[in-house]
Amino acid sequence: MKKFLMSALFTFMFVVNVVPSYALKFYPLNYDKRIDKGDGYGEFTIVNTSKEPMRWKISVSNTKKDTDISRLVTVYPKVLTIEPLSEKSFKVYVKEDSSLKEGEYSFNLNVNPLKSPNVQK
């Protein structure tokens, strides 16, 4: 019983301390657009579920696969500042490239938190 209580206490402390630090909801979770017909536009939304303003840097990186098209991807805006309990969207556009063969391609979309300065009164 003591082991169970210690395990439950550890789990509770983990949830209380760690989960609020990831105050982010992100949707949709995939990008399934046809880029061969000029339809490479997509929009994603980030929700700040915390009680403090948050800043996020959005970038694109290589998947290190043969199907990577990260060089064709543009993101706007690259930095989002989101007020507490609100949401903002950003746009992703993949340029059409006639040299691509028919098939599925991939890229990594990175959303990283930025430190916000804390101004004292």
DSSP file (Angstrom, degrees, kcal/mol; ACC not computed):
  #  RESIDUE AA STRUCTURE BP1 BP2  ACC     N-H-->O    O-->H-N    N-H-->O    O-->H-N    TCO  KAPPA ALPHA  PHI   PSI    X-CA   Y-CA   Z-CA
    1    1 A M     >        0   0    0      0, 0.0     4,-2.3     0, 0.0     5,-0.2   0.000 360.0 360.0 360.0 -39.3    0.0    0.0    0.0
    2    2 A K  H  >  +     0   0    0      1,-0.2     4,-2.2     2,-0.2     5,-0.2   0.888 360.0  52.0 -63.9 -38.5    2.9    2.4    0.8
    3    3 A K  H  > S+     0   0    0      2,-0.2     4,-2.2     1,-0.2    -1,-0.2   0.902 109.1  50.2 -63.0 -41.6    4.4    1.7   -2.6
    4    4 A F  H  > S+     0   0    0      1,-0.2     4,-2.7     2,-0.2    -2,-0.2   0.918 109.9  49.8 -63.8 -43.7    1.1    2.5   -4.3
    5    5 A L  H  X S+     0   0    0     -4,-2.3     4,-2.5     2,-0.2    -1,-0.2   0.889 111.0  49.3 -63.6 -39.3    0.7    5.8   -2.3
    6    6 A M  H  X S+     0   0    0     -4,-2.2     4,-2.5     2,-0.2    -1,-0.2   0.905 112.4  48.4 -65.4 -40.9    4.3    6.8   -3.3
    7    7 A S  H  X S+     0   0    0     -4,-2.2     4,-2.4     2,-0.2    -2,-0.2   0.914 112.6  47.7 -64.6 -43.4    3.6    6.0   -6.9
    8    8 A A  H  X S+     0   0    0     -4,-2.7     4,-2.4     2,-0.2    -2,-0.2   0.896 112.1  50.1 -65.0 -40.4    0.3    8.0   -6.8
    9    9 A L  H  X S+     0   0    0     -4,-2.5     4,-2.6     2,-0.2    -2,-0.2   0.915 110.9  49.0 -64.4 -43.6    2.1   11.0   -5.2
   10   10 A F  H  X S+     0   0    0     -4,-2.5     4,-2.4     2,-0.2    -2,-0.2   0.921 112.0  48.7 -61.6 -44.2    4.8   10.9   -7.8
   11   11 A T  H  X S+     0   0    0     -4,-2.4     4,-2.4     2,-0.2    -2,-0.2   0.917 112.0  49.0 -62.5 -44.0    2.2   10.8  -10.6
   12   12 A F  H  X S+     0   0    0     -4,-2.4     4,-2.6     1,-0.2    -2,-0.2   0.927 111.9  48.1 -61.1 -46.1    0.3   13.7   -9.1
   13   13 A M  H  X S+     0   0    0     -4,-2.6     4,-2.4     1,-0.2     5,-0.3   0.885 111.0  51.9 -63.5 -38.7    3.4   15.8   -8.6
   14   14 A F  H  X>S+     0   0    0     -4,-2.4     4,-2.8    -5,-0.2     5,-0.8   0.939 112.2  45.3 -62.0 -47.3    4.5   15.1  -12.2
   15   15 A V  H  X5S+     0   0    0     -4,-2.4     4,-0.7     1,-0.2    -2,-0.2   0.914 114.8  47.6 -64.4 -43.6    1.1   16.2  -13.6
   16   16 A V  H  <5S+     0   0    0     -4,-2.6    -1,-0.2    -5,-0.2    -2,-0.2   0.883 122.6  33.2 -65.9 -39.2    0.9   19.3  -11.4
   17   17 A N  H  <5S+     0   0    0     -4,-2.4     4,-0.2    -5,-0.2    -2,-0.2   0.832 128.0  29.7 -89.5 -33.8    4.5   20.4  -12.3
   18   18 A V  H >X5S+     0   0    0     -4,-2.8     3,-1.0    -5,-0.3     4,-0.6   0.884 108.1  60.2 -98.3 -44.5    5.0   19.3  -15.9
   19   19 A V  G ><<S+     0   0    0     -5,-0.8     3,-1.5    -4,-0.7    -3,-0.1   0.887 101.3  54.3 -59.9 -43.5    1.7   19.3  -17.7
   20   20 A P  G 34 S+     0   0    0      0, 0.0     3,-0.3     0, 0.0    -1,-0.3   0.781  97.9  65.9 -63.1 -22.6    0.9   23.0  -17.2
   21   21 A S  G <4 S+     0   0    0     -3,-1.0     2,-0.8     1,-0.3    -2,-0.2   0.716  93.5  62.0 -71.7 -18.1    4.3   23.9  -18.8
   22   22 A Y    <<  +     0   0    0     -3,-1.5     2,-1.8    -4,-0.6    -1,-0.3  -0.581  66.9 162.1-102.1  68.1    3.0   22.4  -22.1
   23   23 A A        +     0   0    0     -2,-0.8    26,-0.8    -3,-0.3    27,-0.5  -0.416  34.0 113.7 -88.6  62.4    0.2   24.9  -22.5
   24   24 A L  E     -A   48   0A   0     -2,-1.8     2,-0.4    24,-0.2    24,-0.2  -0.995  40.8-176.2-140.5 132.0   -0.3   24.2  -26.2
   25   25 A K  E     -A   47   0A   0     22,-1.8    22,-2.9    -2,-0.4     2,-0.4  -0.978  15.8-168.7-120.0 142.1   -3.0   22.8  -28.3
   26   26 A F  E     -A   46   0A   0     -2,-0.4    20,-0.2    20,-0.2    -2,-0.0  -0.995   8.9-143.9-136.0 127.4   -2.3   22.4  -32.0
   27   27 A Y  E     +A   45   0A   0     18,-2.4    18,-3.4    -2,-0.4     2,-0.1  -0.992  65.5  26.4-151.9 154.3   -4.7   21.6  -34.8
   28   28 A P        -     0   0    0      0, 0.0    -1,-0.1     0, 0.0    17,-0.1   0.707  65.6-155.5 -68.5 166.2   -5.1   20.2  -37.4
   29   29 A L        +     0   0    0     -2,-0.1     2,-0.3    15,-0.1    -2,-0.1   0.497  68.6  44.1 -92.3  -4.4   -2.5   17.5  -36.9
   30   30 A N        -     0   0    0      2,-0.0     2,-0.5     0, 0.0    -3,-0.0  -0.926  62.7-142.4-138.5 164.2   -1.8   16.8  -40.6
   31   31 A Y        +     0   0    0     -2,-0.3     2,-0.4     2,-0.1    11,-0.1  -0.927  26.8 166.0-126.0 101.2   -1.3   18.5  -43.9
   32   32 A D        +     0   0    0     -2,-0.5     2,-0.3     2,-0.1    -2,-0.0  -0.559  22.6 140.0-121.2  67.0   -2.9   16.5  -46.7
   33   33 A K        -     0   0    0     -2,-0.4     2,-0.6     7,-0.1     7,-0.1  -0.760  55.1-117.9-109.2 152.8   -3.0   18.9  -49.7
   34   34 A R      > -     0   0    0     -2,-0.3     5,-0.9     5,-0.3     3,-0.3  -0.817  27.8-177.9 -86.0 119.2   -2.4   18.3  -53.4
   35   35 A I  T > 5 +     0   0    0     -2,-0.6     3,-0.7     1,-0.2     5,-0.2   0.541  69.7  73.8 -96.4  -6.8    0.6   20.4  -54.3
   36   36 A D  T 3 5S+     0   0    0      1,-0.2    -1,-0.2    60,-0.1    60,-0.0   0.599  99.1  44.7 -82.8  -9.7    0.6   19.5  -58.0
   37   37 A K  T 3 5S-     0   0    0     -3,-0.3    -1,-0.2    59,-0.0    -2,-0.1   0.081 122.0 -95.5-120.1  22.7   -2.4   21.7  -58.8
   38   38 A G  T < 5S+     0   0    0     -3,-0.7    -3,-0.1     1,-0.1     3,-0.1   0.661  92.5 119.1  75.9  16.1   -1.6   24.8  -56.9
   39   39 A D      < +     0   0    0     -5,-0.9    -5,-0.3     1,-0.2    -3,-0.1  -0.099  26.5 125.1-102.2  34.6   -3.6   23.8  -53.8
   40   40 A G        +     0   0    0     54,-0.3    54,-1.8    -5,-0.2     2,-0.4   0.155  38.0 115.6 -84.2  21.5   -0.6   23.8  -51.4
   41   41 A Y  E     + B   0  93A   0     52,-0.2     2,-0.3    -3,-0.1    52,-0.2  -0.760  35.0 164.9 -95.1 133.9   -2.1   26.2  -48.9
   42   42 A G  E     - B   0  92A   0     50,-2.7    50,-3.0    -2,-0.4     2,-0.4  -0.980  22.3-147.9-142.7 156.3   -2.9   25.1  -45.3
   43   43 A E  E     - B   0  91A   0     -2,-0.3     2,-0.3    48,-0.2    48,-0.2  -0.988  11.5-170.3-129.4 136.0   -3.8   26.8  -42.1
   44   44 A F  E     - B   0  90A   0     46,-2.6    46,-2.5    -2,-0.4     2,-0.4  -0.891   9.7-146.5-123.4 152.9   -2.9   25.6  -38.6
   45   45 A T  E     -AB  27  89A   0    -18,-3.4   -18,-2.4    -2,-0.3     2,-0.4  -0.966   3.8-160.6-125.5 137.0   -4.1   26.9  -35.2
   46   46 A I  E     -AB  26  88A   0     42,-2.9    42,-2.1    -2,-0.4     2,-0.5  -0.962   9.4-156.8-113.7 132.3   -2.3   27.1  -31.9
   47   47 A V  E     -AB  25  87A   0    -22,-2.9   -22,-1.8    -2,-0.4     2,-0.9  -0.941   8.4-146.4-111.3 126.7   -4.3   27.5  -28.7
   48   48 A N  E     +AB  24  86A   0     38,-2.9    37,-0.9    -2,-0.5    38,-0.6  -0.825  19.5 176.7 -90.5 106.7   -2.6   28.9  -25.5
   49   49 A T        +     0   0    0     -2,-0.9   -25,-0.1   -26,-0.8    -1,-0.1   0.372  50.4  94.0 -92.7   4.7   -4.3   27.1  -22.6
   50   50 A S  S    S-     0   0    0    -27,-0.5    35,-1.1     2,-0.2     4,-0.1  -0.283  82.2-119.5 -89.0 179.1   -2.1   28.8  -20.0
   51   51 A K  S    S+     0   0    0     33,-0.2    -1,-0.1     2,-0.1    -2,-0.0   0.162  91.9  68.8-103.2  15.9   -2.8   31.9  -18.0
   52   52 A E  S    S-     0   0    0     31,-0.1    -2,-0.2    30,-0.0    33,-0.2  -0.953  93.6 -96.3-130.5 151.5    0.2   33.8  -19.3
   53   53 A P        -     0   0    0      0, 0.0     2,-0.3     0, 0.0    30,-0.2  -0.421  44.6-160.6 -63.4 142.2    1.0   35.1  -22.8
   54   54 A M  E     -D   82   0B   0     28,-2.5    28,-3.3    -2,-0.1     2,-0.4  -0.940  11.1-150.8-127.7 148.8    3.1   32.7  -24.8
   55   55 A R  E     -DE  81 114B   0     59,-0.6    59,-2.5    -2,-0.3     2,-0.4  -0.963  13.5-169.6-119.1 139.3    5.4   33.1  -27.8
   56   56 A W  E     -DE  80 113B   0     24,-2.7    24,-2.7    -2,-0.4     2,-0.5  -0.988  13.5-147.8-130.8 135.9    6.0   30.3  -30.4
   57   57 A K  E     -DE  79 112B   0     55,-3.3    55,-2.6    -2,-0.4     2,-0.5  -0.904  15.0-157.4-102.6 127.8    8.5   30.1  -33.2
   58   58 A I  E     + E   0 111B   0     20,-3.3     2,-0.3    -2,-0.5    53,-0.2  -0.909  22.6 158.2-108.5 128.9    7.3   28.1  -36.2
   59   59 A S  E     - E   0 110B   0     51,-2.3    51,-3.3    -2,-0.5     2,-0.4  -0.925  33.8-126.4-143.5 167.5    9.9   26.6  -38.6
   60   60 A V  E     - E   0 109B   0     -2,-0.3     2,-0.3    49,-0.2    49,-0.2  -0.941  26.9-176.1-117.6 138.4   10.2   23.9  -41.1
   61   61 A S  E     - E   0 108B   0     47,-2.1    47,-2.1    -2,-0.4     2,-0.1  -0.907  31.3 -91.6-134.1 164.4   12.9   21.2  -41.1
   62   62 A N        -     0   0    0     -2,-0.3    45,-0.1    45,-0.2     6,-0.0  -0.443  18.1-152.2 -74.5 140.8   14.1   18.4  -43.2
   63   63 A T        -     0   0    0     43,-0.2    -1,-0.1     2,-0.2     3,-0.1   0.541  32.3-130.1 -88.0  -8.4   12.7   14.9  -42.6
   64   64 A K        +     0   0    0      1,-0.3     2,-0.3     2,-0.1    -2,-0.0   0.806  69.5 119.0  60.3  31.7   15.9   13.3  -43.9
   65   65 A K  S >  S-     0   0    0     41,-0.1     3,-1.4     1,-0.0    -1,-0.3  -0.804  80.2-112.6-118.1 163.7   13.8   11.1  -46.2
   66   66 A D  T 3  S+     0   0    0     -2,-0.3    -2,-0.1     1,-0.3    -1,-0.0   0.736 116.9  58.0 -65.6 -21.5   13.8   10.8  -50.0
   67   67 A T  T 3  S+     0   0    0     38,-0.1    39,-2.5    -4,-0.1    -1,-0.3   0.269  77.0 132.0 -93.1  11.3   10.3   12.3  -49.9
   68   68 A D  B <   +f  106   0C   0     -3,-1.4    39,-0.2    37,-0.2    -6,-0.1  -0.428  24.2 169.2 -70.0 133.9   11.3   15.5  -48.1
   69   69 A I    >   +     0   0    0     37,-2.4     3,-2.2    -2,-0.2     4,-0.3   0.002  33.1 127.3-128.3  27.3   10.0   18.8  -49.6
   70   70 A S  G >   +     0   0    0     36,-0.3     3,-1.2     1,-0.3    37,-0.1   0.771  66.9  66.4 -59.0 -26.4   11.0   21.2  -46.8
   71   71 A R  G 3  S+     0   0    0      1,-0.2    -1,-0.3    -3,-0.1    -2,-0.1   0.696 101.3  49.7 -67.6 -17.9   12.8   23.4  -49.3
   72   72 A L  G <  S+     0   0    0     -3,-2.2    23,-2.3    23,-0.1     2,-0.4   0.430  91.6 100.7 -97.7  -1.7    9.4   24.2  -51.0
   73   73 A V  E <   -C   94   0A   0     -3,-1.2     2,-0.4    -4,-0.3    21,-0.2  -0.717  47.0-173.2 -97.8 134.1    7.6   25.1  -47.7
   74   74 A T  E     -C   93   0A   0     19,-2.7    19,-2.7    -2,-0.4     2,-0.4  -0.979   5.5-161.9-122.5 137.1    6.9   28.7  -46.5
   75   75 A V  E     -C   92   0A   0     -2,-0.4    17,-0.2    17,-0.2     3,-0.1  -0.954  11.2-140.0-119.5 137.2    5.4   29.5  -43.1
   76   76 A Y  E    S+C   91   0A   0     15,-2.3    15,-3.5    -2,-0.4     2,-0.1  -0.975  80.4  19.3-145.4 132.2    3.8   32.9  -42.2
   77   77 A P        -     0   0    0      0, 0.0    -1,-0.3     0, 0.0     3,-0.1   0.704  68.6-162.6 -76.2 163.0    4.1   34.3  -39.6
   78   78 A K  S    S+     0   0    0      1,-0.2   -20,-3.3    -3,-0.1     2,-0.4   0.691  78.4  40.6 -84.9 -19.8    7.2   32.7  -38.2
   79   79 A V  E     -D   57   0B   0    -22,-0.2     2,-0.4     2,-0.0   -22,-0.2  -0.998  68.3-167.7-131.7 132.3    6.6   33.9  -34.6
   80   80 A L  E     -D   56   0B   0    -24,-2.7   -24,-2.7    -2,-0.4     2,-0.6  -0.972   8.0-161.5-119.3 132.3    3.2   34.0  -32.9
   81   81 A T  E     -D   55   0B   0     -2,-0.4     2,-0.5   -26,-0.2   -26,-0.2  -0.969  17.6-168.9-108.4 121.5    2.4   35.8  -29.6
   82   82 A I  E     -D   54   0B   0    -28,-3.3   -28,-2.5    -2,-0.6     3,-0.1  -0.944  15.1-133.9-119.9 126.4   -0.7   34.3  -28.1
   83   83 A E    >   -     0   0    0     -2,-0.5     3,-1.2   -30,-0.2   -35,-0.3  -0.259  47.4 -71.6 -68.9 160.9   -2.6   35.9  -25.2
   84   84 A P  T 3  S+     0   0    0      0, 0.0   -33,-0.2     0, 0.0    -1,-0.2  -0.242 115.1   2.8 -57.5 140.0   -3.8   33.6  -22.4
   85   85 A L  T 3  S+     0   0    0    -35,-1.1     2,-0.3   -37,-0.9   -36,-0.2   0.814 112.5 100.8  54.3  37.1   -6.7   31.3  -23.2
   86   86 A S  E <   -B   48   0A   0     -3,-1.2   -38,-2.9   -38,-0.6     2,-0.3  -0.815  58.6-134.1-137.7-179.1   -6.9   32.4  -26.8
   87   87 A E  E     -B   47   0A   0     -2,-0.3     2,-0.3   -40,-0.2   -40,-0.2  -0.954  10.9-169.5-140.5 155.9   -5.7   31.1  -30.2
   88   88 A K  E     -B   46   0A   0    -42,-2.1   -42,-2.9    -2,-0.3     2,-0.3  -0.975  15.3-136.8-142.0 155.3   -4.0   32.3  -33.4
   89   89 A S  E     -B   45   0A   0     -2,-0.3     2,-0.3   -44,-0.2   -44,-0.2  -0.784  10.6-164.3-112.0 155.7   -3.5   30.7  -36.8
   90   90 A F  E     -B   44   0A   0    -46,-2.5   -46,-2.6    -2,-0.3     2,-0.3  -0.956  18.5-124.3-134.5 158.5   -0.5   30.5  -39.1
   91   91 A K  E     -BC  43  76A   0    -15,-3.5   -15,-2.3    -2,-0.3     2,-0.4  -0.780  14.4-164.4-108.6 145.0   -0.3   29.7  -42.7
   92   92 A V  E     -BC  42  75A   0    -50,-3.0   -50,-2.7    -2,-0.3     2,-0.4  -0.995   8.6-175.3-126.3 129.9    1.7   27.0  -44.6
   93   93 A Y  E     -BC  41  74A   0    -19,-2.7   -19,-2.7    -2,-0.4     2,-0.5  -0.993  10.2-161.0-129.1 132.1    2.3   27.1  -48.3
   94   94 A V  E     - C   0  73A   0    -54,-1.8   -54,-0.3    -2,-0.4   -21,-0.2  -0.953  22.1-132.2-111.4 121.0    4.0   24.5  -50.4
   95   95 A K        -     0   0    0    -23,-2.3     2,-0.3    -2,-0.5   -60,-0.1  -0.389  23.6-110.0 -71.1 146.3    5.2   25.7  -53.8
   96   96 A E        -     0   0    0     -2,-0.1     2,-0.4   -60,-0.0   -60,-0.1  -0.574  32.3-168.2 -75.1 138.1    4.4   23.5  -56.8
   97   97 A D    >   -     0   0    0     -2,-0.3     3,-1.6   -62,-0.1   -62,-0.0  -0.969  15.2-158.0-132.4 115.7    7.5   21.9  -58.4
   98   98 A S  T 3  S+     0   0    0     -2,-0.4    -1,-0.1     1,-0.3    -2,-0.0   0.667  89.4  67.4 -69.3 -15.1    7.1   20.2  -61.8
   99   99 A S  T 3  S+     0   0    0      2,-0.1     2,-0.3     0, 0.0    -1,-0.3   0.601  78.5 102.0 -81.1  -9.2   10.2   18.0  -61.2
  100  100 A L    <   -     0   0    0     -3,-1.6     2,-0.1     1,-0.1     3,-0.1  -0.551  69.1-134.7 -76.4 136.1    8.4   16.1  -58.4
  101  101 A K        -     0   0    0     -2,-0.3     2,-0.1     1,-0.1    -2,-0.1  -0.458  38.3 -81.2 -81.4 161.5    7.0   12.7  -59.4
  102  102 A E  S    S+     0   0    0     -2,-0.1     2,-0.3   -66,-0.0    -1,-0.1  -0.417  87.3  78.6 -64.1 135.6    3.5   11.6  -58.3
  103  103 A G  S    S-     0   0    0     -2,-0.1     2,-0.4    -3,-0.1    -3,-0.0  -0.956  81.6 -52.2 156.2-171.6    3.4   10.4  -54.7
  104  104 A E        -     0   0    0     -2,-0.3     2,-0.3     2,-0.0    -2,-0.0  -0.803  47.6-170.1-100.1 139.9    3.3   11.5  -51.1
  105  105 A Y        -     0   0    0     -2,-0.4     2,-0.3   -36,-0.0   -37,-0.2  -0.820   3.3-153.8-126.7 165.0    5.9   13.9  -49.7
  106  106 A S  B     +f   68   0C   0    -39,-2.5   -37,-2.4    -2,-0.3   -36,-0.3  -0.933  15.1 173.6-141.0 159.9    6.7   15.1  -46.2
  107  107 A F        -     0   0    0     -2,-0.3     2,-0.5   -39,-0.2   -45,-0.2  -0.958  32.0-114.1-156.2 159.0    8.2   17.9  -44.2
  108  108 A N  E     -E   61   0B   0    -47,-2.1   -47,-2.1    -2,-0.3     2,-0.6  -0.843  19.1-157.8 -99.9 133.7    8.6   18.6  -40.5
  109  109 A L  E     -E   60   0B   0     -2,-0.5     2,-0.4   -49,-0.2   -49,-0.2  -0.957  13.3-160.1-109.4 117.9    6.8   21.5  -38.9
  110  110 A N  E     -E   59   0B   0    -51,-3.3   -51,-2.3    -2,-0.6     2,-0.5  -0.847  12.2-172.5-105.0 133.0    8.4   22.6  -35.7
  111  111 A V  E     +E   58   0B   0     -2,-0.4   -53,-0.2   -53,-0.2    -2,-0.0  -0.944  16.1 176.8-123.6 106.6    6.6   24.7  -33.0
  112  112 A N  E     -E   57   0B   0    -55,-2.6   -55,-3.3    -2,-0.5     2,-0.1  -0.907  28.6-119.1-116.4 137.3    9.1   25.8  -30.3
  113  113 A P  E     -E   56   0B   0      0, 0.0     2,-0.4     0, 0.0   -57,-0.3  -0.454  24.4-151.1 -71.6 145.2    8.4   28.1  -27.3
  114  114 A L  E     -E   55   0B   0    -59,-2.5   -59,-0.6    -2,-0.1     2,-0.3  -0.898  22.9-108.8-112.5 145.7   10.3   31.3  -27.0
  115  115 A K        -     0   0    0     -2,-0.4   -61,-0.1   -61,-0.1   -59,-0.0  -0.583  30.6-148.8 -73.0 131.7   11.1   33.0  -23.8
  116  116 A S        -     0   0    0     -2,-0.3     2,-0.1   -63,-0.1    -1,-0.0  -0.845  22.2-111.0 -99.5 137.0    9.1   36.2  -23.2
  117  117 A P        -     0   0    0      0, 0.0     2,-0.8     0, 0.0    -1,-0.0  -0.439  24.5-140.7 -66.1 140.4   10.7   39.0  -21.2
  118  118 A N        -     0   0    0     -2,-0.1     2,-0.5     2,-0.0     0, 0.0  -0.886  15.6-155.6-105.7 104.9    9.1   39.5  -17.8
  119  119 A V        -     0   0    0     -2,-0.8     2,-0.3     2,-0.0     0, 0.0  -0.695   6.1-145.9 -87.3 123.3    8.9   43.2  -17.2
  120  120 A Q              0   0    0     -2,-0.5    -1,-0.0     1,-0.1    -2,-0.0  -0.625 360.0 360.0 -84.7 144.9    8.7   44.1  -13.5
  121  121 A K              0   0    0     -2,-0.3    -1,-0.1     0, 0.0    -2,-0.0   0.479 360.0 360.0 -77.2 360.0    6.6   47.2  -12.5
